Structures are given as structure tokens and as C-alpha cells.
Amino acid sequence: MSESTDQYALPADYSDHVFGVLLAAADGAAHARDGQEPGETETLALYLLDGLLEALEWAHEGVASDEAACMWLAALRWYKLVNKSYPVDAPEPQPRWIDEAFAGAPDFATGDTQNLLALDNKDMASTGRPLFPEANSTGVLTRAAFMALLPRVDEATTAKIATDAAALTHGHPAAHRAAAAAALVVRSALESGTDSISRWAALVQEFDVQDLETPQTDIDAVDTELDAVEDATNDAELRDEEQSEALDLSAGAGLVRAVKYVTLALKNADPKACYDALFDALGEEPDVETAAFATTLLAAVQGTDAVAHRPASEIDPILDAMHDRWVALTAGK
């Protein structure tokens, strides 16, 4: 993992927007669950981010490490937290601060069931060695948003880290492409705010839904193009009878919905109005994974203002600590 302080200048409010993304993942997931917290969706994403930060810690000490392996070991510790034991014959990594922080936590609200299913293995899955090659669901999206928080790396690195994080549990190439696109959309929002909206439809092409013309600069044009992407996604999946039951839960469909609804929500000037518009669009019983990702994207644009109205959360101290660690490892590096 390499970084450059010269090539990638960060906005002055970048840290606030990163903290907003962390807060938004927990808030969006809890909102979709009618206030129930904590849950598997946001806690797995936090563990995977800690795994990425552990790799960064090793890099700062001059020791090479495998980011994907660090994230897998973090995911195994998350598995133990949720399931009370490690998978049979799997490695038992040394505990980290986040394990102590979550010690004694109540049972977690469920998320994408593919996560626990895939991690109940002694071997690490990867893009080259998928354990569940047909798994393609929205559980890859929130972690992709967190993978976008590593600053001063090129877009290819961001996409690869997000893909590697997705591949730990989801083996379908479409899920990997959706995760890469999701991370790049969040990254663009962190770096450019509302100016990035015109890029989102183009970045969604990483999912290979269909070729899009160069996006226009206004929100209405982006919305029109994303409508076309969503229609193409629905048409393609409806033609596949085996996939029809998972129409609303495939990674790509979730990504397209989230990007579309955040684009529409940002037509509102007030952050609380944006938030309300987003959840109105997501519906009364939204997919938790999609809702969590969509809220992170809103916060990537607006920073902590996006969720300033949120009630206090049980995991706020952990979110604070994660942000502090992110600052210590990335500031000035």
C-alpha cells in the first residue's frame, strides 16, 4: 500500500466527512431497522475498516502486510463476536481494541445472511478463490464505503481494496464490480462533494450494467441516466428466472438505487430534508444494507451535517475511537 502527500490534496473538511460516513452507516442501518441497534451491517464494516487500518499500522512500521488477509482476520474476530466462537479450524487472530470495545454487547440485529455463512470457513475467500461464487447481494456495499476512507491512494487501489473486502464473503464477479463502483462513488463524494454528482453515473459503469453516455453536470440529467441503468438492471434480472427472487437484493441493483435516491435527495438544500427525502425514496421497509450505504453516500457529500439530527447511539464511543485511529494513521501521511 503506497501513499503520496503531494498528488492527493484533501479538502479541509475531509476528516469531518469521514466521521460523517462512520456515523451514517450506523444511523442508516438503525433507521432501516426501526431503531434497533447495533447490527451486523455496520459492525462488520467497522471490523473490516479496522483490519485495513491494521495493515496501515504495519506499513507505518515498515512491515509489509496483505490488506485482504488483515481484513479477513478482522472478519473472523467479528464472526466470533456475533457467533461466540471462531469457525472450526480457522485461525484465531490476536484481539484488538475493537474486540474489547464491543465486549458484552447485546445480540446483533441481523444483516446480509451471506456474511456469517461465508465466514464460517477455515479458509479465506478471494477473487481468485471464491467460496461462494454465486453470492451477489447488497452486503458488500457498506464495507465498500468504508474502504473509500483510505486517503491519498489512486482510484485503482481504492477499487481493489473494496473488491478484496467484498470477495471475503461474496464470490460473484458482479458483487465485486458493484463494490468497486460503490467505493469510487463514495471516494468522489468525499473529495468533491456535490461537484462529484455528475461523475456518479459514469462510475456506476464499473458494475457493467450498460454503457452510459458522458453524464451531464446537472442532477436531473444524472437522475435520467440512473433511471436507464435501473431499468436495464431490472430487465436483465427479470429475464433470469433463477435470479428473480433476489431482484431487489443484488449488489448492483442496491448500488443503483442508492446512487439514484441520494442524487434525488440532494435536490433539497437542508441536510435534514435530504435525509428525509432519501428514506422516503427507500420506502417503508428498506433493505438495511442498501439504506446504510445510501446514508454513507449522503454523509460523504455533506459530512456530519447529514446525520446531525441522529439520536445518540450505543456504538458512538466506538465510532469516535475509530475516527481517532483513522486520524492518527492518515493525518499528514
Beta strands, then each sheet from edge to edge (+ up, - down):
end
